[in-house]
């Protein structure tokens, strides 16, 4: 239970905030998405810092649960109870989003080219992988140029980078895709 003001929040209430289970996939995108979902659930439910690790660890299943039990046995109950959300997140990412796999996805991002994927499919891949390449997270212009460059030729020629705010070229790319489907 977590206490907010005079109110005690239960695990059931936490679960109702959309806190997803995590089964232990060693996938940087899946694991980062889970951490983001947990952070969102904490923000929605206003959970205090000291309760976050306890509640999040209850959402670990299968391989993730085995990993967490191993961490607990190495550190001991007192250390686990005192663990901050940042420390948990760091340990979690080291296990389920290993640097070598993040680097592989970053390389895939830099090599990404639309082939048979729809604009929606390639955009989803682009967005997921862009989060793993820090310079593209903070630089919108780099992101726009990279997105434009990875589009198929028949769509890229229609979509201009100039005049596009952020990634508004996605809707232009989709318009062109629809036109090409009907010709």
Secondary structure, 3 states (H helix, E strand, C coil): CEEECCEEECHHHHHHCCCCCECCCCCHHHHHHHHHHHHHHHHHHCCCHHHHHHHHHCCECHHHHHHHHHHHHHHCHHHHHHCCHHHHHHHHHHHHCCHHHHHHHHHHHHHCCCCCCCHHHHHHHHHHHHCCCHHHHHCHHHHHHHHHHHCCHHHHCCCCCCCCCCCCHHHHHHHHHHHHHCC
